[in-house]
Structure formats: C-alpha cells, structure tokens
C-alpha cells in the first residue's frame, strides 16, 4: 500500500471518516444466510466510543434473519459530492445484534434525534415505540464496527490503483462528535 503524502488534503483519515459517518445516511450491509449472501441498504446513524452504526429494519426481512443466524457482516458507506475528490467511501466489518427491548427507548430517541434534527421533520418520521418491541414488526439493530477502511484517494490519484487504507478505530471512535 502506498503511503499517504504528507500535506495531502486526503491524508486525514479520521476527518474523512467522520464526514462519512456524519453525512452518509445509508450503509449497504452484506450478510450471509442459508441460501447465500445478501446485500441490503439501510438508513443509519453513527454512535461513538465504541464506533457503532444504529439502524432499524423489519425483523422478518431477509437481512435481519441472516443477522439473527450469523451476526458477523461487512458493509460500505459512500458519499457523492464531497469536497475535493467529489466522492468518498468506506468499507467495514462488524458484529450486529438487535437492541434489547429494555434499551429501545434510548436507541429510538437517539436514532430519531440524530437522523432528523428538525423537530417537525422528526415528528413526521417518528414511529411508535411499540413498533420496535414485542409483536411490533421492526427492531433496532446495532453494528459494532470491528474494522474500517477508506478509499485510498492518494493512491488513486498517483497510479489509478483502487485500494483501501485502514483507519485506526480508537481514534475514530473517540472523535467526540457523536454519543
């Protein structure tokens, strides 16, 4: 892997990752089920220290059933229209679990506040807590990110090789910009 050039506008991997986590609203999750691999795109918010991605989904959907059987997964986040290069992206691996019913109130509040900061917009999207527990059709899920890689833009600009550079999760998780 080629080293990042000192002074490059793309060398700050924590800042780029933070931008992706703060502004990338969708992640594609790759899961594995009895009938093979499956990819699903979900709307997420990032939680920090440790780095986690919070989303909700129907608990009987294919990816949710896959996660129930095999909670390890891979995923990606990308953004178009970013400053400089115009696009950025990350790939990650992690472990995903449904949020326990007792923890739903906190996760629901945080998810909706981060995803919809405007109270009027939030009210329009807000689903009742009962949708996420008991016989409700949905569950909140948390992906605990184990590893995180960025598109190596410096390498691409140097030799057009499409490679990734791993970001130190400890530095990323303690950024302090999110709960």
mmCIF file of the C-alpha atoms, coordinates in Angstrom:
data_MODEL
# 
_entry.id   MODEL 
# 
loop_
_atom_site.group_PDB 
_atom_site.id 
_atom_site.type_symbol 
_atom_site.label_atom_id 
_atom_site.label_alt_id 
_atom_site.label_comp_id 
_atom_site.label_asym_id 
_atom_site.label_entity_id 
_atom_site.label_seq_id 
_atom_site.pdbx_PDB_ins_code 
_atom_site.Cartn_x 
_atom_site.Cartn_y 
_atom_site.Cartn_z 
_atom_site.occupancy 
_atom_site.B_iso_or_equiv 
_atom_site.pdbx_formal_charge 
_atom_site.auth_seq_id 
_atom_site.auth_comp_id 
_atom_site.auth_asym_id 
_atom_site.auth_atom_id 
_atom_site.pdbx_PDB_model_num 
ATOM 1   C CA . UNK A 1 1   ? 0.000   0.000   0.000   1.00 0.00 ? 1   UNK A CA 1 
ATOM 2   C CA . UNK A 1 2   ? 1.328   3.423   -0.901  1.00 0.00 ? 2   UNK A CA 1 
ATOM 3   C CA . UNK A 1 3   ? 1.885   5.840   1.967   1.00 0.00 ? 3   UNK A CA 1 
ATOM 4   C CA . UNK A 1 4   ? -0.254  8.952   2.070   1.00 0.00 ? 4   UNK A CA 1 
ATOM 5   C CA . UNK A 1 5   ? 1.615   12.057  1.007   1.00 0.00 ? 5   UNK A CA 1 
ATOM 6   C CA . UNK A 1 6   ? 2.249   14.481  3.853   1.00 0.00 ? 6   UNK A CA 1 
ATOM 7   C CA . UNK A 1 7   ? 0.106   17.560  3.384   1.00 0.00 ? 7   UNK A CA 1 
ATOM 8   C CA . UNK A 1 8   ? -2.365  15.797  1.117   1.00 0.00 ? 8   UNK A CA 1 
ATOM 9   C CA . UNK A 1 9   ? -5.929  17.004  1.575   1.00 0.00 ? 9   UNK A CA 1 
ATOM 10  C CA . UNK A 1 10  ? -6.936  13.323  1.744   1.00 0.00 ? 10  UNK A CA 1 
ATOM 11  C CA . UNK A 1 11  ? -4.406  12.273  4.405   1.00 0.00 ? 11  UNK A CA 1 
ATOM 12  C CA . UNK A 1 12  ? -6.643  12.992  7.404   1.00 0.00 ? 12  UNK A CA 1 
ATOM 13  C CA . UNK A 1 13  ? -8.437  9.662   7.569   1.00 0.00 ? 13  UNK A CA 1 
ATOM 14  C CA . UNK A 1 14  ? -10.213 10.464  10.827  1.00 0.00 ? 14  UNK A CA 1 
ATOM 15  C CA . UNK A 1 15  ? -11.696 13.682  9.394   1.00 0.00 ? 15  UNK A CA 1 
ATOM 16  C CA . UNK A 1 16  ? -12.789 11.913  6.208   1.00 0.00 ? 16  UNK A CA 1 
ATOM 17  C CA . UNK A 1 17  ? -14.308 9.047   8.181   1.00 0.00 ? 17  UNK A CA 1 
ATOM 18  C CA . UNK A 1 18  ? -16.088 11.481  10.497  1.00 0.00 ? 18  UNK A CA 1 
ATOM 19  C CA . UNK A 1 19  ? -17.535 13.270  7.466   1.00 0.00 ? 19  UNK A CA 1 
ATOM 20  C CA . UNK A 1 20  ? -18.784 9.954   6.046   1.00 0.00 ? 20  UNK A CA 1 
ATOM 21  C CA . UNK A 1 21  ? -20.301 8.931   9.369   1.00 0.00 ? 21  UNK A CA 1 
ATOM 22  C CA . UNK A 1 22  ? -21.928 12.328  9.936   1.00 0.00 ? 22  UNK A CA 1 
ATOM 23  C CA . UNK A 1 23  ? -23.279 12.814  6.407   1.00 0.00 ? 23  UNK A CA 1 
ATOM 24  C CA . UNK A 1 24  ? -23.597 9.360   4.845   1.00 0.00 ? 24  UNK A CA 1 
ATOM 25  C CA . UNK A 1 25  ? -27.112 8.361   5.726   1.00 0.00 ? 25  UNK A CA 1 
ATOM 26  C CA . UNK A 1 26  ? -27.126 4.912   4.139   1.00 0.00 ? 26  UNK A CA 1 
ATOM 27  C CA . UNK A 1 27  ? -24.997 1.824   4.505   1.00 0.00 ? 27  UNK A CA 1 
ATOM 28  C CA . UNK A 1 28  ? -25.165 -1.359  2.498   1.00 0.00 ? 28  UNK A CA 1 
ATOM 29  C CA . UNK A 1 29  ? -24.873 -4.415  4.709   1.00 0.00 ? 29  UNK A CA 1 
ATOM 30  C CA . UNK A 1 30  ? -23.642 -7.754  3.377   1.00 0.00 ? 30  UNK A CA 1 
ATOM 31  C CA . UNK A 1 31  ? -24.999 -10.733 5.305   1.00 0.00 ? 31  UNK A CA 1 
ATOM 32  C CA . UNK A 1 32  ? -24.894 -14.470 4.792   1.00 0.00 ? 32  UNK A CA 1 
ATOM 33  C CA . UNK A 1 33  ? -27.874 -16.790 5.010   1.00 0.00 ? 33  UNK A CA 1 
ATOM 34  C CA . UNK A 1 34  ? -28.655 -20.423 4.293   1.00 0.00 ? 34  UNK A CA 1 
ATOM 35  C CA . UNK A 1 35  ? -29.325 -19.570 0.655   1.00 0.00 ? 35  UNK A CA 1 
ATOM 36  C CA . UNK A 1 36  ? -26.164 -17.478 0.230   1.00 0.00 ? 36  UNK A CA 1 
ATOM 37  C CA . UNK A 1 37  ? -25.038 -13.845 0.509   1.00 0.00 ? 37  UNK A CA 1 
ATOM 38  C CA . UNK A 1 38  ? -27.443 -10.922 0.608   1.00 0.00 ? 38  UNK A CA 1 
ATOM 39  C CA . UNK A 1 39  ? -26.949 -7.130  0.493   1.00 0.00 ? 39  UNK A CA 1 
ATOM 40  C CA . UNK A 1 40  ? -29.373 -4.609  1.987   1.00 0.00 ? 40  UNK A CA 1 
ATOM 41  C CA . UNK A 1 41  ? -29.242 -0.838  2.197   1.00 0.00 ? 41  UNK A CA 1 
ATOM 42  C CA . UNK A 1 42  ? -30.410 0.700   5.478   1.00 0.00 ? 42  UNK A CA 1 
ATOM 43  C CA . UNK A 1 43  ? -30.594 4.227   6.919   1.00 0.00 ? 43  UNK A CA 1 
ATOM 44  C CA . UNK A 1 44  ? -28.155 4.572   9.850   1.00 0.00 ? 44  UNK A CA 1 
ATOM 45  C CA . UNK A 1 45  ? -26.798 6.974   12.418  1.00 0.00 ? 45  UNK A CA 1 
ATOM 46  C CA . UNK A 1 46  ? -23.322 6.685   13.903  1.00 0.00 ? 46  UNK A CA 1 
ATOM 47  C CA . UNK A 1 47  ? -22.698 6.270   17.622  1.00 0.00 ? 47  UNK A CA 1 
ATOM 48  C CA . UNK A 1 48  ? -19.219 6.658   19.084  1.00 0.00 ? 48  UNK A CA 1 
ATOM 49  C CA . UNK A 1 49  ? -16.930 5.184   21.692  1.00 0.00 ? 49  UNK A CA 1 
ATOM 50  C CA . UNK A 1 50  ? -17.042 2.469   20.552  1.00 0.00 ? 50  UNK A CA 1 
ATOM 51  C CA . UNK A 1 51  ? -17.969 3.062   16.915  1.00 0.00 ? 51  UNK A CA 1 
ATOM 52  C CA . UNK A 1 52  ? -21.413 1.624   16.180  1.00 0.00 ? 52  UNK A CA 1 
ATOM 53  C CA . UNK A 1 53  ? -23.979 2.046   13.438  1.00 0.00 ? 53  UNK A CA 1 
ATOM 54  C CA . UNK A 1 54  ? -27.604 2.165   14.589  1.00 0.00 ? 54  UNK A CA 1 
ATOM 55  C CA . UNK A 1 55  ? -30.478 1.409   12.225  1.00 0.00 ? 55  UNK A CA 1 
ATOM 56  C CA . UNK A 1 56  ? -33.878 -0.244  12.227  1.00 0.00 ? 56  UNK A CA 1 
ATOM 57  C CA . UNK A 1 57  ? -35.453 -2.780  9.951   1.00 0.00 ? 57  UNK A CA 1 
ATOM 58  C CA . UNK A 1 58  ? -38.290 -5.245  9.748   1.00 0.00 ? 58  UNK A CA 1 
ATOM 59  C CA . UNK A 1 59  ? -37.228 -8.144  11.951  1.00 0.00 ? 59  UNK A CA 1 
ATOM 60  C CA . UNK A 1 60  ? -38.503 -10.739 9.464   1.00 0.00 ? 60  UNK A CA 1 
ATOM 61  C CA . UNK A 1 61  ? -36.646 -9.251  6.484   1.00 0.00 ? 61  UNK A CA 1 
ATOM 62  C CA . UNK A 1 62  ? -34.028 -11.446 4.843   1.00 0.00 ? 62  UNK A CA 1 
ATOM 63  C CA . UNK A 1 63  ? -31.033 -9.499  6.186   1.00 0.00 ? 63  UNK A CA 1 
ATOM 64  C CA . UNK A 1 64  ? -32.496 -9.449  9.715   1.00 0.00 ? 64  UNK A CA 1 
ATOM 65  C CA . UNK A 1 65  ? -32.997 -13.213 9.667   1.00 0.00 ? 65  UNK A CA 1 
ATOM 66  C CA . UNK A 1 66  ? -29.442 -13.623 8.328   1.00 0.00 ? 66  UNK A CA 1 
ATOM 67  C CA . UNK A 1 67  ? -28.085 -11.454 11.161  1.00 0.00 ? 67  UNK A CA 1 
ATOM 68  C CA . UNK A 1 68  ? -30.022 -13.464 13.724  1.00 0.00 ? 68  UNK A CA 1 
ATOM 69  C CA . UNK A 1 69  ? -28.327 -16.657 12.477  1.00 0.00 ? 69  UNK A CA 1 
ATOM 70  C CA . UNK A 1 70  ? -24.890 -15.158 11.656  1.00 0.00 ? 70  UNK A CA 1 
ATOM 71  C CA . UNK A 1 71  ? -24.285 -11.748 13.252  1.00 0.00 ? 71  UNK A CA 1 
ATOM 72  C CA . UNK A 1 72  ? -20.927 -11.018 11.577  1.00 0.00 ? 72  UNK A CA 1 
ATOM 73  C CA . UNK A 1 73  ? -21.223 -8.842  8.487   1.00 0.00 ? 73  UNK A CA 1 
ATOM 74  C CA . UNK A 1 74  ? -19.488 -6.442  6.140   1.00 0.00 ? 74  UNK A CA 1 
ATOM 75  C CA . UNK A 1 75  ? -20.717 -3.134  4.824   1.00 0.00 ? 75  UNK A CA 1 
ATOM 76  C CA . UNK A 1 76  ? -19.987 0.048   2.958   1.00 0.00 ? 76  UNK A CA 1 
ATOM 77  C CA . UNK A 1 77  ? -20.849 3.736   3.143   1.00 0.00 ? 77  UNK A CA 1 
ATOM 78  C CA . UNK A 1 78  ? -20.298 6.185   0.317   1.00 0.00 ? 78  UNK A CA 1 
ATOM 79  C CA . UNK A 1 79  ? -20.970 9.829   -0.449  1.00 0.00 ? 79  UNK A CA 1 
ATOM 80  C CA . UNK A 1 80  ? -21.028 11.740  -3.700  1.00 0.00 ? 80  UNK A CA 1 
ATOM 81  C CA . UNK A 1 81  ? -20.435 15.478  -3.906  1.00 0.00 ? 81  UNK A CA 1 
ATOM 82  C CA . UNK A 1 82  ? -17.748 15.577  -1.224  1.00 0.00 ? 82  UNK A CA 1 
ATOM 83  C CA . UNK A 1 83  ? -15.195 18.411  -1.215  1.00 0.00 ? 83  UNK A CA 1 
ATOM 84  C CA . UNK A 1 84  ? -12.088 17.884  -3.313  1.00 0.00 ? 84  UNK A CA 1 
ATOM 85  C CA . UNK A 1 85  ? -12.277 14.487  -4.996  1.00 0.00 ? 85  UNK A CA 1 
ATOM 86  C CA . UNK A 1 86  ? -16.073 14.523  -5.319  1.00 0.00 ? 86  UNK A CA 1 
ATOM 87  C CA . UNK A 1 87  ? -16.692 11.128  -3.759  1.00 0.00 ? 87  UNK A CA 1 
ATOM 88  C CA . UNK A 1 88  ? -15.579 9.178   -0.754  1.00 0.00 ? 88  UNK A CA 1 
ATOM 89  C CA . UNK A 1 89  ? -16.319 5.782   0.669   1.00 0.00 ? 89  UNK A CA 1 
ATOM 90  C CA . UNK A 1 90  ? -15.610 3.351   3.453   1.00 0.00 ? 90  UNK A CA 1 
ATOM 91  C CA . UNK A 1 91  ? -15.883 -0.366  3.973   1.00 0.00 ? 91  UNK A CA 1 
ATOM 92  C CA . UNK A 1 92  ? -16.184 -2.059  7.334   1.00 0.00 ? 92  UNK A CA 1 
ATOM 93  C CA . UNK A 1 93  ? -16.648 -5.336  9.132   1.00 0.00 ? 93  UNK A CA 1 
ATOM 94  C CA . UNK A 1 94  ? -18.603 -5.770  12.314  1.00 0.00 ? 94  UNK A CA 1 
ATOM 95  C CA . UNK A 1 95  ? -20.947 -7.705  14.531  1.00 0.00 ? 95  UNK A CA 1 
ATOM 96  C CA . UNK A 1 96  ? -24.664 -6.899  14.508  1.00 0.00 ? 96  UNK A CA 1 
ATOM 97  C CA . UNK A 1 97  ? -27.358 -7.557  17.094  1.00 0.00 ? 97  UNK A CA 1 
ATOM 98  C CA . UNK A 1 98  ? -30.924 -6.494  17.736  1.00 0.00 ? 98  UNK A CA 1 
ATOM 99  C CA . UNK A 1 99  ? -31.366 -3.972  20.535  1.00 0.00 ? 99  UNK A CA 1 
ATOM 100 C CA . UNK A 1 100 ? -32.923 -5.472  23.678  1.00 0.00 ? 100 UNK A CA 1 
ATOM 101 C CA . UNK A 1 101 ? -36.482 -4.306  24.386  1.00 0.00 ? 101 UNK A CA 1 
ATOM 102 C CA . UNK A 1 102 ? -35.344 -2.592  27.588  1.00 0.00 ? 102 UNK A CA 1 
ATOM 103 C CA . UNK A 1 103 ? -32.892 -0.445  25.588  1.00 0.00 ? 103 UNK A CA 1 
ATOM 104 C CA . UNK A 1 104 ? -35.315 0.542   22.804  1.00 0.00 ? 104 UNK A CA 1 
ATOM 105 C CA . UNK A 1 105 ? -36.426 3.868   24.361  1.00 0.00 ? 105 UNK A CA 1 
ATOM 106 C CA . UNK A 1 106 ? -32.874 5.258   24.431  1.00 0.00 ? 106 UNK A CA 1 
ATOM 107 C CA . UNK A 1 107 ? -31.916 3.930   20.973  1.00 0.00 ? 107 UNK A CA 1 
ATOM 108 C CA . UNK A 1 108 ? -35.175 5.164   19.437  1.00 0.00 ? 108 UNK A CA 1 
ATOM 109 C CA . UNK A 1 109 ? -34.671 8.662   20.868  1.00 0.00 ? 109 UNK A CA 1 
ATOM 110 C CA . UNK A 1 110 ? -31.035 8.886   19.745  1.00 0.00 ? 110 UNK A CA 1 
ATOM 111 C CA . UNK A 1 111 ? -31.768 7.454   16.289  1.00 0.00 ? 111 UNK A CA 1 
ATOM 112 C CA . UNK A 1 112 ? -34.540 9.932   15.563  1.00 0.00 ? 112 UNK A CA 1 
ATOM 113 C CA . UNK A 1 113 ? -32.726 12.942  17.054  1.00 0.00 ? 113 UNK A CA 1 
ATOM 114 C CA . UNK A 1 114 ? -29.561 12.288  15.031  1.00 0.00 ? 114 UNK A CA 1 
ATOM 115 C CA . UNK A 1 115 ? -31.346 11.274  11.841  1.00 0.00 ? 115 UNK A CA 1 
ATOM 116 C CA . UNK A 1 116 ? -33.917 14.100  11.940  1.00 0.00 ? 116 UNK A CA 1 
ATOM 117 C CA . UNK A 1 117 ? -32.571 17.084  13.934  1.00 0.00 ? 117 UNK A CA 1 
ATOM 118 C CA . UNK A 1 118 ? -35.541 19.270  12.942  1.00 0.00 ? 118 UNK A CA 1 
ATOM 119 C CA . UNK A 1 119 ? -38.379 18.503  15.420  1.00 0.00 ? 119 UNK A CA 1 
ATOM 120 C CA . UNK A 1 120 ? -41.120 18.886  12.782  1.00 0.00 ? 120 UNK A CA 1 
ATOM 121 C CA . UNK A 1 121 ? -39.392 16.516  10.365  1.00 0.00 ? 121 UNK A CA 1 
ATOM 122 C CA . UNK A 1 122 ? -38.675 14.111  13.228  1.00 0.00 ? 122 UNK A CA 1 
ATOM 123 C CA . UNK A 1 123 ? -42.351 14.096  14.243  1.00 0.00 ? 123 UNK A CA 1 
ATOM 124 C CA . UNK A 1 124 ? -43.359 13.183  10.682  1.00 0.00 ? 124 UNK A CA 1 
ATOM 125 C CA . UNK A 1 125 ? -40.993 10.165  10.642  1.00 0.00 ? 125 UNK A CA 1 
ATOM 126 C CA . UNK A 1 126 ? -41.306 9.025   14.256  1.00 0.00 ? 126 UNK A CA 1 
ATOM 127 C CA . UNK A 1 127 ? -42.687 5.516   14.632  1.00 0.00 ? 127 UNK A CA 1 
ATOM 128 C CA . UNK A 1 128 ? -44.245 4.396   17.933  1.00 0.00 ? 128 UNK A CA 1 
ATOM 129 C CA . UNK A 1 129 ? -42.041 2.576   20.422  1.00 0.00 ? 129 UNK A CA 1 
ATOM 130 C CA . UNK A 1 130 ? -44.383 -0.433  20.202  1.00 0.00 ? 130 UNK A CA 1 
ATOM 131 C CA . UNK A 1 131 ? -43.233 -0.981  16.603  1.00 0.00 ? 131 UNK A CA 1 
ATOM 132 C CA . UNK A 1 132 ? -39.801 -1.998  17.959  1.00 0.00 ? 132 UNK A CA 1 
ATOM 133 C CA . UNK A 1 133 ? -40.720 -4.412  20.751  1.00 0.00 ? 133 UNK A CA 1 
ATOM 134 C CA . UNK A 1 134 ? -42.886 -7.471  21.371  1.00 0.00 ? 134 UNK A CA 1 
ATOM 135 C CA . UNK A 1 135 ? -45.163 -8.174  18.420  1.00 0.00 ? 135 UNK A CA 1 
ATOM 136 C CA . UNK A 1 136 ? -44.065 -4.983  16.622  1.00 0.00 ? 136 UNK A CA 1 
ATOM 137 C CA . UNK A 1 137 ? -42.731 -5.544  13.093  1.00 0.00 ? 137 UNK A CA 1 
ATOM 138 C CA . UNK A 1 138 ? -39.423 -3.705  13.497  1.00 0.00 ? 138 UNK A CA 1 
ATOM 139 C CA . UNK A 1 139 ? -36.280 -3.868  15.582  1.00 0.00 ? 139 UNK A CA 1 
ATOM 140 C CA . UNK A 1 140 ? -33.401 -1.517  16.153  1.00 0.00 ? 140 UNK A CA 1 
ATOM 141 C CA . UNK A 1 141 ? -30.015 -3.065  15.342  1.00 0.00 ? 141 UNK A CA 1 
ATOM 142 C CA . UNK A 1 142 ? -26.505 -2.037  16.329  1.00 0.00 ? 142 UNK A CA 1 
ATOM 143 C CA . UNK A 1 143 ? -23.457 -2.878  14.224  1.00 0.00 ? 143 UNK A CA 1 
ATOM 144 C CA . UNK A 1 144 ? -20.324 -2.819  16.383  1.00 0.00 ? 144 UNK A CA 1 
ATOM 145 C CA . UNK A 1 145 ? -17.654 -1.890  13.857  1.00 0.00 ? 145 UNK A CA 1 
ATOM 146 C CA . UNK A 1 146 ? -14.540 -4.071  14.153  1.00 0.00 ? 146 UNK A CA 1 
ATOM 147 C CA . UNK A 1 147 ? -12.502 -2.667  11.242  1.00 0.00 ? 147 UNK A CA 1 
ATOM 148 C CA . UNK A 1 148 ? -12.908 0.400   8.967   1.00 0.00 ? 148 UNK A CA 1 
ATOM 149 C CA . UNK A 1 149 ? -11.205 1.179   5.649   1.00 0.00 ? 149 UNK A CA 1 
ATOM 150 C CA . UNK A 1 150 ? -11.317 4.238   3.391   1.00 0.00 ? 150 UNK A CA 1 
ATOM 151 C CA . UNK A 1 151 ? -10.878 4.561   -0.322  1.00 0.00 ? 151 UNK A CA 1 
ATOM 152 C CA . UNK A 1 152 ? -7.182  5.419   -0.766  1.00 0.00 ? 152 UNK A CA 1 
ATOM 153 C CA . UNK A 1 153 ? -7.683  8.599   -2.796  1.00 0.00 ? 153 UNK A CA 1 
ATOM 154 C CA . UNK A 1 154 ? -3.969  9.493   -2.729  1.00 0.00 ? 154 UNK A CA 1 
ATOM 155 C CA . UNK A 1 155 ? -3.083  6.130   -4.276  1.00 0.00 ? 155 UNK A CA 1 
ATOM 156 C CA . UNK A 1 156 ? -5.810  6.529   -6.906  1.00 0.00 ? 156 UNK A CA 1 
ATOM 157 C CA . UNK A 1 157 ? -4.533  9.973   -7.857  1.00 0.00 ? 157 UNK A CA 1 
ATOM 158 C CA . UNK A 1 158 ? -0.939  8.659   -8.056  1.00 0.00 ? 158 UNK A CA 1 
ATOM 159 C CA . UNK A 1 159 ? -1.403  5.472   -10.103 1.00 0.00 ? 159 UNK A CA 1 
ATOM 160 C CA . UNK A 1 160 ? -5.165  4.772   -10.521 1.00 0.00 ? 160 UNK A CA 1 
ATOM 161 C CA . UNK A 1 161 ? -4.999  1.693   -8.260  1.00 0.00 ? 161 UNK A CA 1 
ATOM 162 C CA . UNK A 1 162 ? -8.273  1.204   -6.416  1.00 0.00 ? 162 UNK A CA 1 
ATOM 163 C CA . UNK A 1 163 ? -7.077  0.284   -2.913  1.00 0.00 ? 163 UNK A CA 1 
ATOM 164 C CA . UNK A 1 164 ? -8.132  0.881   0.691   1.00 0.00 ? 164 UNK A CA 1 
ATOM 165 C CA . UNK A 1 165 ? -6.356  2.226   3.756   1.00 0.00 ? 165 UNK A CA 1 
ATOM 166 C CA . UNK A 1 166 ? -7.331  1.066   7.252   1.00 0.00 ? 166 UNK A CA 1 
ATOM 167 C CA . UNK A 1 167 ? -8.320  3.713   9.804   1.00 0.00 ? 167 UNK A CA 1 
ATOM 168 C CA . UNK A 1 168 ? -7.425  3.411   13.484  1.00 0.00 ? 168 UNK A CA 1 
ATOM 169 C CA . UNK A 1 169 ? -10.774 2.715   15.157  1.00 0.00 ? 169 UNK A CA 1 
ATOM 170 C CA . UNK A 1 170 ? -9.571  4.002   18.511  1.00 0.00 ? 170 UNK A CA 1 
ATOM 171 C CA . UNK A 1 171 ? -9.003  7.458   17.023  1.00 0.00 ? 171 UNK A CA 1 
ATOM 172 C CA . UNK A 1 172 ? -12.238 7.344   15.072  1.00 0.00 ? 172 UNK A CA 1 
ATOM 173 C CA . UNK A 1 173 ? -14.394 6.073   17.935  1.00 0.00 ? 173 UNK A CA 1 
ATOM 174 C CA . UNK A 1 174 ? -13.268 8.801   20.329  1.00 0.00 ? 174 UNK A CA 1 
ATOM 175 C CA . UNK A 1 175 ? -13.787 11.683  17.926  1.00 0.00 ? 175 UNK A CA 1 
ATOM 176 C CA . UNK A 1 176 ? -16.316 13.122  20.357  1.00 0.00 ? 176 UNK A CA 1 
ATOM 177 C CA . UNK A 1 177 ? -18.752 14.429  17.768  1.00 0.00 ? 177 UNK A CA 1 
ATOM 178 C CA . UNK A 1 178 ? -21.448 11.835  18.445  1.00 0.00 ? 178 UNK A CA 1 
ATOM 179 C CA . UNK A 1 179 ? -22.748 9.990   21.522  1.00 0.00 ? 179 UNK A CA 1 
# 
